[in-house]
Amino acid sequence: MGASNQSESFRDKISTVGTDGKRVWVYPKKQLGKYFNKRALVSYVLLLLLFSGPFIKINGEPLLLMNILERKFVIFGQIFWPQDIFIFAIGMIAFVILVIVFTVVFGRLFCGWVCPQTIFMEMVFRRIEYWIDGDWKQQKKLDNMPWNGHKIFKRVLKWSVFWAISFLIANTLLAYLIGIEELQDIVFGRPSEHISGLIAIVLFTSVFFAVFTWFREQVCTTVCPYGRLQGVLLDKNSIVVAYDYVRGEIRAKFRKNEDRVKEEKGDCIDCNQCVNVCPTGIDIRNGTQLECVSCTLCMDACDHMMDAVGLEKGLIRYDSEEGIKTGKPWKLTTRTKAYIVLMFAIVGLLATLILTRSEIDMNILRVRGTTYQKLTDSTYVNIFETTILNKTNQDHNITLKILSENASVESIGGDLVLKKGEVLQRELIVTMDEKAVLGPSTPVIIGLYEDGVLMVEQKINFNGPGF
């Protein structure tokens, strides 16, 4: 999407890679404005939630925990185990469809407003860089000057601060992976007892430091697959950061007291401020590009210049290709409505599965290689093994009873105490009177009780002699 007289050759290369194949370093100009202030507010709220999350407990469990090593996952205080993998599968499907729907409707709004890479780069590291190195022209000058005391001081100061923040991010990430208590043991314990944990912290810190110090926008333009999906997901009705080429062309420098309509000039005064502030080094006037992360900095820069020369704001704005071309207001398409219906259906299914998920799972299997045994002249026994999973964060004292009233059950190993979040395994002896045995397979229903309340039940088959 762009002016009809613009060449499309810019799409043949990435903006941050030169014709010689070398990296083109981007020095975005510092820009404030209405949209930046709104993004900053959203970013700092999300950062507050991110860094405080590991310390928030719900019923004694963390707000979020993704402990892959122990195969324990906690979301909003609810514990999920490998047995709940189908819920995660449905959740991943819902997430993918949500990404598709969101991108079809709103483009890369996620990238500009809530993506961690953008938030940390633009709202944390870039702000610190402006404070230490100065604005874009000062940064260029500093990079091009020879290594002297001034440059060494600036670099050491900036890299030290960047490393400290990267260290904080790494620790926060580990807190979500292993839990805040385990992380505190690593940080405050003896290093010799937590070698693997310390190595993980150093590695994560180094990766974050490299990403935000050198790799930067390359994450969005060459690594992240989301940007590449734009070409498949976006259509002419998707909301994007768009340049109004109908109103903006033909570009021309601004002259005071001129009649731009009479002189057949567009509203674009060709000041290049939208290019100067872009953190991925593109010219938004060329149209929608994979490098654009919808950060709105070009919108603030353009609005500032339009206001300065007395022209209407919104030359660069949130709009669709169809809206720019026809001037018609944006509306949902049939394709988008279908995506939304499918998304709500899957999210509804996911919510139902979570809300109806049993707090305790019981699985009873016959001990491998065993069959019925005759205990007395009139009774038979089978030996089973039960595995009981406690998905809650509370202990449970349980008992097992026969609901079908055609047998009796006894557990080997004493009282059945289910510790929170743990698995209990016991052998069961099921005894049945000869009169109740129906043949090689007699159905028996075993119930798990706590304080007289049935929590879960399972049907098993009692093995007996054929008649």
C-alpha positions, -999 to 999 in steps of 0.1 A, spaced: 0 0 0 15 33 -10 17 60 -36 12 47 -71 43 63 -84 66 47 -58 89 19 -68 84 -15 -52 122 -22 -52 123 -16 -15 105 -49 -10 134 -68 -24 156 -63 6 155 -57 44 158 -21 55 186 -29 79 208 -48 54 229 -28 29 236 -36 -7 269 -51 4 252 -74 28 264 -57 59 243 -45 88 228 -10 85 227 4 121 195 22 129 196 54 149 159 63 155 153 99 165 137 104 200 100 111 196 73 118 221 36 123 214 0 111 221 5 76 210 39 72 226 24 82 259 -4 57 256 21 29 247 43 39 276 15 36 300 6 2 287 42 -9 287 50 1 323 18 -15 336 28 -48 318 64 -45 331 50 -40 366 30 -72 362 59 -91 347 84 -84 375 58 -87 403 42 -119 389 67 -144 406 59 -130 440 21 -132 436 5 -163 451 -30 -176 447 -40 -202 473 -3 -208 480 6 -214 443 23 -189 420 4 -168 395 23 -184 367 48 -213 366 61 -233 336 83 -259 353 92 -281 323 117 -302 343 92 -312 369 64 -312 344 44 -289 366 25 -259 352 5 -234 372 -18 -208 356 -36 -183 379 -30 -206 409 -44 -237 391 -20 -267 388 -18 -285 355 0 -318 351 10 -339 321 -23 -356 323 -39 -323 313 -19 -321 281 -51 -321 260 -61 -288 277 -27 -273 266 -33 -286 231 -67 -269 229 -51 -238 244 -24 -237 218 -50 -241 190 -70 -212 206 -38 -191 208 -29 -197 171 -65 -188 160 -64 -157 182 -32 -146 166 -47 -151 132 -79 -133 140 -61 -105 157 -36 -100 129 -63 -101 102 -82 -74 120 -55 -53 137 -23 -61 119 8 -60 141 -9 -41 169 4 -67 193 40 -60 182 38 -23 188 19 -24 221 25 -55 241 53 -76 226 81 -80 252 108 -73 226 93 -40 217 85 -30 253 120 -37 266 138 -23 235 118 9 231 106 17 266 136 5 286 169 1 268 163 28 242 153 53 269 185 46 288 205 50 256 190 84 249 199 94 285 235 82 282 244 86 246 220 114 236 196 116 207 202 101 173 228 126 160 248 124 192 247 86 190 260 86 154 288 110 164 297 88 194 299 57 172 320 73 146 345 89 170 378 71 179 380 53 212 389 78 238 382 84 275 348 100 267 336 71 245 350 44 268 332 60 298 299 62 278 302 26 266 311 11 299 283 30 317 257 20 291 268 -16 289 269 -20 327 233 -7 330 222 -29 301 239 -60 317 222 -52 351 188 -50 334 194 -81 314 204 -99 347 171 -88 362 151 -101 332 170 -134 333 162 -139 370 125 -130 364 123 -155 335 139 -183 357 114 -174 384 86 -183 360 103 -215 350 115 -229 384 96 -208 410 107 -178 431 117 -200 460 141 -221 440 155 -190 424 161 -175 458 180 -206 468 202 -202 437 209 -165 443 215 -166 480 228 -202 484 263 -215 480 274 -213 444 288 -248 445 254 -262 453 236 -245 423 261 -247 395 235 -254 368 212 -226 381 240 -201 380 250 -212 345 214 -207 334 213 -172 348 245 -162 331 234 -177 298 200 -160 298 216 -127 309 241 -129 280 214 -136 255 192 -107 266 222 -84 267 232 -93 232 197 -90 219 191 -55 233 226 -42 228 234 -54 193 207 -76 177 178 -52 184 154 -48 155 169 -78 137 148 -99 161 116 -85 145 129 -83 109 148 -116 105 140 -139 134 104 -135 145 80 -155 123 51 -132 131 63 -105 108 66 -129 80 30 -140 85 18 -106 76 19 -114 39 -4 -143 44 -27 -129 71 -31 -92 62 -57 -82 36 -69 -49 23 -93 -45 53 -67 -51 80 -59 -22 103 -23 -11 99 -2 20 104 -8 35 70 3 66 51 -26 83 33 -11 86 -1 -43 99 -16 -40 130 6 -2 131 9 9 129 -27 24 148 -45 51 153 -18 67 187 -17 86 209 9 65 233 29 65 270 21 48 295 44 15 310 31 14 288 0 -18 273 -14 -8 236 -17 -41 227 -34 -37 253 -60 -1 243 -66 -12 206 -68 9 196 -38 -1 169 -13 -1 173 25 32 154 28 59 181 32 87 155 27 103 163 60 114 127 65 106 128 102 86 96 99 117 79 86 140 94 112 120 81 141 114 45 128 132 19 149 133 -6 121 146 19 95 117 19 70 99 46 51 62 41 60 52 61 29 62 31 8 33 12 22 29 -18 46 62 -36 51 73 -67 70 97 -46 91 69 -24 105 60 -32 141 31 -7 144 50 13 171 31 45 161 63 67 163 58 78 127 23 88 136 34 110 164 62 125 143 39 132 114 11 147 136 37 170 152 48 183 118 13 187 105 4 207 136 35 228 132 27 238 96 -11 241 102 -22 210 82 -47 184 93 -33 156 115 -37 119 106 -17 118 74 -1 87 89 -27 69 110 -43 36 119 -64 26 88 -68 -1 62 -57 -2 26 -93 -1 16 -100 28 39 -71 49 25 -81 41 -11 -119 47 -8 -122 69 23 -148 45 36 -150 37 73 -135 4 85 -158 -26 91 -155 -63 98 -154 -86 67 -171 -120 64 -137 -137 66 -129 -119 99 -164 -127 114 -159 -164 106 -125 -163 123 -140 -146 154 -168 -172 156 -143 -201 154 -121 -184 180 -149 -180 205 -160 -216 200 -125 -229 208 -120 -205 237 -154 -216 250 -143 -253 247 -111 -245 265 -129 -227 293 -153 -256 297 -125 -281 299 -107 -260 326 -139 -254 347 -150 -291 345 -115 -304 351 -114 -329 380 -92 -319 409 -82 -355 416 -75 -382 390 -76 -419 398 -64 -447 375 -67 -484 385 -50 -511 366 -45 -548 372 -10 -557 384 9 -570 353 10 -608 351 -16 -615 378 -49 -632 376 -75 -642 402 -66 -662 433 -88 -683 454 -87 -670 490 -111 -695 506 -135 -720 493 -160 -692 486 -140 -660 479 -116 -648 452 -91 -619 451 -76 -597 424 -46 -574 429 -47 -540 413 -25 -509 414 -39 -474 417 -23 -441 408 -40 -411 423 -30 -376 412 -38 -346 434 -41 -315 411 -50 -292 440 -28 -273 464 -43 -289 495 -38 -323 512 -66 -348 512 -73 -378 535 -92 -403 513 -108 -437 515 -117 -462 488 -151 -479 487 -169 -503 464 -199 -486 449 -213 -516 431 -216 -535 464 -204 -568 450 -169 -568 464 -146 -552 491 -114 -533 487 -83 -529 509 -52 -507 502 -18 -520 511 5 -495 528 -16 -477 554 -37 -446 553 -43 -429 520 -30 -393 523 -28 -373 491 -2 -345 494 -9 -314 474 4 -316 439 17 -351 443 10 -386 429 1 -415 453 6 -451 442 -8 -481 461 -17 -517 456 -53 -527 461 -67 -561 471 -102 -566 458 -121 -595 473 -153 -609 458 -176 -637 470 -180 -666 447 -217 -659 443 -210 -625 429 -185 -637 403 -201 -636 369 -173 -652 350 -139 -642 336 -149 -605 339 -172 -590 365 -177 -552 366 -168 -535 398 -170 -497 406 -146 -482 430 -152 -448 445 -127 -424 461 -141 -405 491 -131 -377 514 -151 -370 545 -180 -391 530 -181 -371 498 -175 -390 465 -148 -372 445 -141 -397 417 -150 -432 406 -137 -458 382 -150 -491 368 -127 -521 368 -132 -557 357 -127 -584 384 -111 -615 369 -127 -648 380 -130 -684 368 -153 -693 339 -183 -714 346 
